[in-house]
Amino acid sequence: MSTSIAAVEKRHASLKLSNTAEGQVLTASVPSDITDEDFHVVGTRALGLIKKLTGCNCLSGRISFVVEDNFAQVIQVDLGQARG
């Protein structure tokens, strides 16, 4: 019995840097079922990116860091069917 590779869902998170009126914001979008290990990986990558962008080895406050789950992206409404 073999397991299809297509059946295995890849887990991922994304980091997005935005400019706002209050300054730069680094947003991490994570799965709603994030584990402690996942959170550690995301936090480590985000901190590394902040250090590269600021040239500082600390969270100096120049970039805000926000973590949000992807739950809102899971629910989609097909507006094309509403017309029919």
N, CA, C and O of each residue as an XYZ file, in Angstrom:
336
protein
N       0.846     -1.164      0.000
C       0.000      0.000      0.000
C       0.898      1.236      0.000
O       1.812      1.330      0.819
N       0.652      2.184     -0.906
C       1.456      3.398     -0.976
C       0.599      4.617     -0.668
O      -0.606      4.630     -0.920
N       1.236      5.625     -0.127
C       0.550      6.870      0.198
C       0.829      7.871     -0.903
O       1.978      8.078     -1.292
N      -0.216      8.486     -1.399
C      -0.066      9.485     -2.443
C       0.553     10.755     -1.871
O       0.125     11.245     -0.826
N       1.549     11.278     -2.552
C       2.187     12.518     -2.114
C       1.196     13.666     -2.197
O       1.241     14.577     -1.370
N       0.309     13.642     -3.169
C      -0.678     14.706     -3.313
C      -1.634     14.749     -2.128
O      -2.214     15.797     -1.844
N      -1.807     13.631     -1.433
C      -2.724     13.582     -0.309
C      -2.136     14.235      0.937
O      -2.873     14.557      1.869
N      -0.828     14.432      0.966
C      -0.184     15.042      2.125
C      -0.204     16.555      1.953
O       0.391     17.089      1.017
N      -0.891     17.242      2.858
C      -0.990     18.693      2.775
C       0.252     19.337      3.366
O       0.690     18.976      4.458
N       0.812     20.286      2.645
C       1.987     20.995      3.135
C       1.530     22.117      4.054
O       0.612     22.870      3.732
N       2.190     22.214      5.207
C       1.898     23.287      6.152
C       2.846     24.438      5.854
O       4.021     24.231      5.554
N       2.328     25.633      5.939
C       3.181     26.783      5.710
C       2.654     28.001      6.467
O       1.496     28.056      6.880
N       3.521     28.939      6.624
C       3.191     30.249      7.165
C       3.803     31.266      6.210
O       4.717     30.938      5.453
N       3.310     32.476      6.242
C       3.887     33.498      5.376
C       4.193     34.745      6.193
O       3.501     35.055      7.163
N       5.234     35.450      5.788
C       5.616     36.703      6.405
C       5.428     37.811      5.377
O       5.867     37.694      4.233
N       4.766     38.897      5.801
C       4.512     40.013      4.895
C       4.903     41.311      5.594
O       4.468     41.571      6.716
N       5.718     42.121      4.936
C       6.134     43.404      5.479
C       5.308     44.500      4.834
O       5.229     44.584      3.608
N       4.688     45.345      5.659
C       3.841     46.433      5.169
C       4.272     47.744      5.797
O       4.790     47.775      6.913
N       4.053     48.822      5.069
C       4.276     50.158      5.607
C       2.936     50.748      5.995
O       2.007     50.771      5.188
N       2.828     51.226      7.230
C       1.587     51.836      7.713
C       1.917     53.234      8.230
O       3.079     53.638      8.262
N       0.887     53.960      8.633
C       1.084     55.297      9.190
C       1.906     55.241     10.478
O       2.608     56.195     10.815
N       1.813     54.109     11.201
C       2.549     53.951     12.456
C       3.952     53.381     12.250
O       4.720     53.284     13.207
N       4.293     53.009     11.037
C       5.602     52.428     10.743
C       5.461     51.082     10.047
O       4.382     50.722      9.579
N       6.553     50.352      9.986
C       6.542     49.055      9.320
C       5.941     47.989     10.225
O       6.149     47.988     11.438
N       5.185     47.076      9.601
C       4.561     45.964     10.315
C       4.918     44.676      9.593
O       4.702     44.556      8.387
N       5.459     43.720     10.321
C       5.731     42.388      9.796
C       4.608     41.487     10.294
O       4.457     41.277     11.497
N       3.821     40.954      9.360
C       2.679     40.117      9.712
C       2.990     38.671      9.354
O       3.373     38.366      8.225
N       2.820     37.789     10.329
C       2.973     36.355     10.101
C       1.585     35.750     10.022
O       0.819     35.827     10.983
N       1.254     35.153      8.897
C      -0.003     34.428      8.745
C       0.298     32.954      8.972
O       1.132     32.367      8.282
N      -0.381     32.368      9.934
C      -0.092     30.996     10.350
C      -1.357     30.157     10.296
O      -2.457     30.708     10.317
N      -1.226     28.829     10.228
C      -2.399     27.961     10.266
C      -3.115     28.093     11.612
O      -2.484     28.388     12.627
N      -4.412     27.879     11.616
C      -5.185     28.004     12.858
C      -4.816     26.921     13.866
O      -5.070     27.085     15.060
N      -4.228     25.826     13.416
C      -3.828     24.747     14.326
C      -2.315     24.758     14.575
O      -1.686     23.705     14.673
N      -1.744     25.962     14.674
C      -0.294     26.101     14.852
C       0.158     25.403     16.134
O      -0.498     25.485     17.172
N       1.283     24.724     16.033
C       1.853     24.026     17.190
C       2.931     24.902     17.828
O       3.333     25.921     17.266
N       3.385     24.495     18.990
C       4.485     25.210     19.645
C       5.724     25.218     18.759
O       6.417     26.231     18.658
N       5.997     24.092     18.123
C       7.161     23.995     17.244
C       7.012     24.919     16.040
O       7.968     25.588     15.646
N       5.806     24.958     15.453
C       5.547     25.853     14.323
C       5.776     27.303     14.736
O       6.415     28.070     14.016
N       5.246     27.669     15.906
C       5.361     29.045     16.385
C       6.827     29.424     16.603
O       7.237     30.552     16.331
N       7.598     28.474     17.092
C       9.029     28.710     17.291
C       9.718     28.999     15.957
O      10.524     29.924     15.863
N       9.408     28.217     14.935
C      10.022     28.408     13.618
C       9.631     29.770     13.044
O      10.486     30.495     12.534
N       8.353     30.120     13.123
C       7.883     31.405     12.591
C       8.546     32.561     13.339
O       9.015     33.517     12.722
N       8.582     32.471     14.665
C       9.197     33.530     15.462
C      10.676     33.703     15.166
O      11.173     34.827     15.087
N      11.376     32.597     15.004
C      12.806     32.642     14.701
C      13.050     33.288     13.338
O      13.940     34.126     13.190
N      12.254     32.893     12.349
C      12.414     33.482     11.001
C      12.063     34.966     11.008
O      12.741     35.767     10.365
N      11.000     35.338     11.737
C      10.595     36.740     11.803
C      11.677     37.573     12.480
O      12.010     38.657     12.000
N      12.225     37.089     13.579
C      13.278     37.812     14.281
C      14.513     37.977     13.394
O      15.135     39.039     13.380
N      14.861     36.934     12.664
C      15.987     37.028     11.737
C      15.765     38.076     10.667
O      16.678     38.826     10.322
N      14.544     38.129     10.140
C      14.215     39.117      9.113
C      14.256     40.532      9.694
O      14.778     41.449      9.060
N      13.712     40.706     10.887
C      13.736     42.026     11.529
C      15.168     42.483     11.766
O      15.494     43.649     11.546
N      16.019     41.574     12.210
C      17.428     41.918     12.440
C      18.111     42.344     11.145
O      18.905     43.285     11.145
N      17.810     41.659     10.040
C      18.396     42.021      8.749
C      17.898     43.385      8.285
O      18.671     44.182      7.753
N      16.611     43.654      8.485
C      16.025     44.905      8.012
C      16.470     46.109      8.835
O      16.644     47.200      8.292
N      16.654     45.921     10.136
C      16.993     47.044     11.010
C      18.488     47.168     11.269
O      18.965     48.236     11.653
N      19.227     46.087     11.062
C      20.638     46.089     11.386
C      20.883     46.056     12.882
O      21.985     46.348     13.345
N      19.850     45.700     13.637
C      19.937     45.676     15.094
C      19.692     44.249     15.583
O      18.870     43.532     15.012
N      20.395     43.833     16.631
C      20.212     42.486     17.179
C      19.124     42.431     18.242
O      19.148     41.557     19.108
N      18.171     43.354     18.185
C      17.092     43.374     19.168
C      15.783     43.775     18.476
O      15.785     44.151     17.304
N      14.702     43.693     19.189
C      13.425     44.218     18.686
C      13.320     45.656     19.173
O      12.751     45.927     20.230
N      13.869     46.562     18.397
C      14.005     47.943     18.836
C      12.714     48.738     18.738
O      12.694     49.902     19.139
N      11.648     48.167     18.230
C      10.393     48.895     18.115
C      10.195     49.564     16.775
O       9.163     50.193     16.544
N      11.159     49.439     15.894
C      11.023     50.060     14.574
C      10.115     49.269     13.654
O       9.561     49.821     12.703
N       9.958     47.990     13.925
C       9.067     47.132     13.141
C       8.150     46.410     14.114
O       8.616     45.737     15.034
N       6.845     46.552     13.911
C       5.875     45.824     14.740
C       5.721     44.418     14.176
O       5.829     44.215     12.967
N       5.468     43.447     15.053
C       5.306     42.053     14.636
C       3.922     41.576     15.050
O       3.561     41.643     16.225
N       3.149     41.095     14.080
C       1.783     40.642     14.311
C       1.661     39.205     13.812
O       2.139     38.874     12.727
N       1.021     38.361     14.606
C       0.743     36.984     14.196
C      -0.754     36.845     14.047
O      -1.508     37.155     14.969
N      -1.189     36.377     12.879
C      -2.614     36.153     12.647
C      -2.800     34.761     12.075
O      -1.933     34.252     11.364
N      -3.944     34.142     12.388
C      -4.179     32.812     11.830
C      -4.876     32.931     10.484
O      -5.479     33.956     10.168
N      -4.784     31.873      9.704
C      -5.354     31.841      8.355
C      -6.818     31.442      8.330
O      -7.360     31.200      7.252
N      -7.479     31.365      9.479
C      -8.856     30.881      9.512
C      -9.763     31.695      8.598
O     -10.626     31.132      7.924
N      -9.578     33.001      8.567
C     -10.422     33.857      7.736
C     -10.251     33.535      6.257
O     -11.167     33.765      5.467
N      -9.099     33.010      5.874
C      -8.871     32.694      4.470
C      -9.454     31.344      4.075
O      -9.533     31.024      2.889
N      -9.859     30.553      5.059
C     -10.393     29.231      4.767
C     -11.833     29.323      4.263
O     -12.245     28.537      3.409
N     -12.579     30.258      4.779
C     -13.990     30.415      4.409
C     -14.085     31.335      3.201
O     -13.705     32.504      3.261
N     -14.595     30.792      2.114
C     -14.767     31.578      0.909
C     -16.202     31.436      0.430
O     -16.803     30.368      0.550
N     -16.740     32.502     -0.106
C     -18.104     32.498     -0.614
C     -18.037     32.725     -2.120
O     -17.428     33.688     -2.585
N     -18.664     31.835     -2.872
C     -18.714     31.953     -4.321
C     -19.844     32.910     -4.680
O     -21.015     32.531     -4.644
N     -19.503     34.140     -5.025
C     -20.516     35.142     -5.337
C     -21.185     34.908     -6.682
O     -22.262     35.448     -6.938
N     -20.570     34.118     -7.537
C     -21.172     33.806     -8.832
C     -22.456     33.001     -8.692
O     -23.368     33.168     -9.502
N     -22.556     32.130     -7.687
C     -23.745     31.317     -7.484
C     -24.877     32.107     -6.861
O     -26.028     31.678     -6.945
N     -24.606     33.229     -6.247
C     -25.654     34.037     -5.610
C     -26.608     34.622     -6.641
O     -27.750     34.945     -6.312
N     -26.158     34.762     -7.880
C     -26.967     35.373     -8.942
C     -27.931     34.379     -9.576
O     -28.931     34.777    -10.174
N     -27.639     33.097     -9.450
C     -28.385     32.094    -10.186
C     -29.539     31.564     -9.448
O     -30.257     30.705     -9.960
